[in-house]
Amino acid sequence: MTKPIEGFSKLTKEEKLDWITTNYTENSEDAKKILKRYWNPDKTLQQLHDEFIENTLTNYYLPFGIAPNFLINDTLYAIPMAIEESSVVAAASKAAKFWLTRGGFKTRVLGTQKIGQVHFIFQGNPQKLSAFFEEIKPKLYSEAVPITKNMEKRGGGITEIELRNKTKALENYYQLHCTFETLDAMGANFINSCLEQFANTLKTGAQNFASFTKEEKNIEVVMAILSNYVPNCLVRAEVSCPVNQLNVGGQLSSADFAQKMVRAVEIAKVEPHRAVTHNKGIMNGIDAVILATGNDFRAVEAGVHAYAAKDGRYSSLTHAEVKDNTFRFWIDVPLALGTVGGLTSLHPLVKLALEILGKPSAEELMQIVAVAGLAQNFAALRSLVTTGIQEGHMKMHLLNILNQLGATEAEKTRLTEYFKKNAATHSAVVAAFEQLRKS
Ligand code: MEV
């Protein structure tokens, strides 16, 4: 068995490669070749990536693609997406094109409030704690000024600090529930720095608060951290058109298609098993843009799913209705995003993605990302209620299967042509490939 290693992070990159491939792979030389194949020959660029995290061995590629023709509030966007799933960009592009001739997407930001909390234990009289909080509140703001002054100059900062008594949920548990406006920054560092300062002010202030007993003076701060649940950092994206313009080809009438779409959303609203997959499809679009623009997809994922369960049951993020002969389809989604700070000015591809999007503000990016999610859901539901998902999915997956089989470029061209008219199941692709090789 491999022994634990001390000081791995201090080894050189070559030494790290040696250690990992010798101890954990079947063929060290082959493994090193794979890892080195992904090194970038541009040494400066490689070093930049090496320094994003600790113990970098190599780079991990994801395709970076573009879904064009997104008309959002009358402006045309080409949306960059970083994703490995073969059908996502194609589906987004198809939905964009569909709505391009039907008025496009309309969006608006419903709120930009970010949240952070100082969680603490106070053993004593809650009224005295409230009095202490009222006294200390101005100091919570003033002692954070070195952190907040630049943000305030730009119009952001701390918007509220509230004392919350949570003792019904957990003995002696209280919190400072704080809200922030972080403008174009996602704001994690800003918020966490403010919260850690609040925690200090709170602890020191309690020590000096005359009417506290000795026990009450000892406020125990458990942690100070932002919340990724941001139900008031919310954006809406929607599409609508007269039902009779909802023609999707095939046998299905526009009215039947509209009704099936509404039904599909209704099912996702009431059935959590379906809602999770329905929302996963939405996240296909959202995550891809978030990754391409260097934002934190884990934060967004956590917050979005919590929002999907806000009414006590996990449910659909999108909504659909037919009213007065108009089909309307929309999403409300919490998105705490940044277009400054973090990777945004560091990662060359992220910078380029933001340039392609017209250097959006955080609010503009929220709207673009919400559109990508809505478009993805429209495309998925459209396939699901008409042809079924596999037809489009397998067509896109075809190249992956052919690459796995080791098909040449000429074989790929022949078989792609063939599967334009034939169902591309895995076994059908293998059979057609073998047949082609034989002939
Ligand atoms: C696949 O990645 C996403 C879908 O399953 C979404 C959905 O079912 O709505 C197609």
Residues whose N, C-alpha, C, O or C-beta is under 5 A from the ligand:
A	BS01	MEV	T277 H278 G281 A380 I389
